[in-house]
Amino acid sequence: MDLPDVGIPPRLARRMSMAEQYEYLRTKLTRRRTLVTAGAVAGGLLTGCAGDGSPSRSTRASASPAAGVHGSVVAPFGRHLALGADPRTQMRISWQVPLAVRRPFVRVGTRPDDLGRRIEAEVRDLHTPGVTGVRPALDQYYLHAALDGLRPGTTYYYGVGHDGLDPAAAAHRSTIASFRTAPASAERFVFTAFGDQGVSKAAAAGDDVILRQDPAFHLHAGDICYANVNGRGEKTDGYDPGYWDLFLKQNEEVARSVPWMVTTGNHDMEAWYSPDGYGGQLARWSLPDSGFDPRAAPGVYAFTYGNVGFVALDANDVSYEIPANLGYTGGRQTAWLDDKLGELRGAVDFVVVFFHHCAYSTSSHASDGGVREEWLPLFAKHQVDLVINGHNHVYERTDAIKDGTVGRRVPIGGSTDPTRDGTVYVTAGGGGKDLYGFPAGVKESYEGHVRDAESVDTFRWTRSRAADAETVEWSRVRYRGFSLLRVEAVSGGTPRLEVSALAQNGERIDHFEVRRGG
């Protein structure tokens, strides 16, 4: 197919940030009033389209309900929860409708037959114009309700509705779901994590494994749905917003009751909606507001659950490999991270940090030198206990790393103390997208199939986007298969994190323990 001349010339795109690409596309495409084919944008991480695609935010739908369509036939879908900054008293409920509706709301109560509390919802809509011969225009309506003042350690039931559809009515009782707030004081709990999920049979199978763990919440380390197909800032990058509908439908069985805490990967930058590429993220998710402006960086936040503090970061801000958003916060994210880690370190037993690009991995994308340069000194300064990444579609786990080298070997079943040994880094990128491998000649090594390697030849990305070769000794566990991380936080007796990795059949492929000062 011949592409119209509406993209960014490749030589120019390589020198442009996400904001510059956004401005270029908007100026050029709006002036020409033309649509773009799926491969026409160079470097934008989203196929640009004519018209205004920015998300609007209001307490009412910005578009009028479709003429002649009664609210009773507009079925909500894609429910997904997120914790608030205080998971003991706050929950965020989000969902989608296929058409604009009037006065959307949530009903909530402590019994499924008594949903007496009604909370008005906010509408955030996205318009993505069509691409001739590729896909039609699409309007998407995302609804969000903030639940505050909840009781700790309490199960709540909820239903979502709008004018013409009341979830409390007998006809809609089957749509009622539930969630549980965090306990008032620290108790044992489980959370799960992975990255790089997408929409597939494997992704749906991973959801089933999550449900069997009965987690308090799930961490998603970025590259959420792959509506942006390539995610590398190349001319052939394409975009289909309809993938978000499929993704939210796929995950609703889990995300309607298990809060889904996401952060942003390179495939989650969508240049058409905003200069930083995150307008789509802002429309679809409601995440904790914890001191860093969520409108500036929706994947940057923190929350505390029990005896563990969690910090989500946007590694696009520091990535040398894919620099479309390199430095977009002007250093503010790193400064916030330093402050937040200092605040958490004195308040909780453990600190877990999750983001997309790998600090340490030997698989296809290897390690990002920008992540190492910007954030690893802070992880060491504040003795971060566990770091979870995605990006590489494998499971790989390091020994404890201190000052860039092995601080302590942590074999399968082993234990480590971050105050003495350093930090363990886990790549949990087997969430459902096509799998990667390991360097030639390097064997998988996991529970029941241990094949230790004394060293592995790999590389790290430099600021100049060169692959700088390195030989490493920290690659302790390697598994090429769909998988997820399961972490049990224990607060009684000797506090500890019991970390396991599970294959898609539920079999354990790795486990180790994190204790402090033991």
Secondary structure, 3 states (H helix, E strand, C coil): CCCCCCCCCHHHHCCCCHHHHHHHHHHHHHHHCCCCCCCCCCCCCCCCCCCCCCCEEECCCCCCCCCCCCHHHCCCEEEEEEECCCCCCCEEEEEEECCCCCCCEEEEECECCECCEEEECEEEEEEECCECCCECCEEEEEEEEEECCCCCCCEEEEEEEECCECCCCHHHHHHCEEEECCCCCCCCEEEEEECCCCCCHHHHHHHHHHHHHCCCEEEECCCCCCCECCCCCCCCCCECCHHHHHHHHHHHHHHCCCCEEECCCHHHCCCCCCCCCCHHHHHHCCCCCCCCCCCCCCCCEEEEECCEEEEECCHHHCCCCCHHHCCCCCCHHHHHHHHHHHHHHCCCCEEEEECCCCCCCCCCCCEEHHHHHHHHHHHHHCCCCEEEECCCCCEEEEEEEECCEEEECCCCCCEECHHHHCEEEEEECCCCCCCCCCCCCCCCEECCECCCCCCEEEEEECCCCCEEEEEECCEEEEECCCEEEEEEEECCCCCEEEEEEEECCCCEEEEEEECCCC
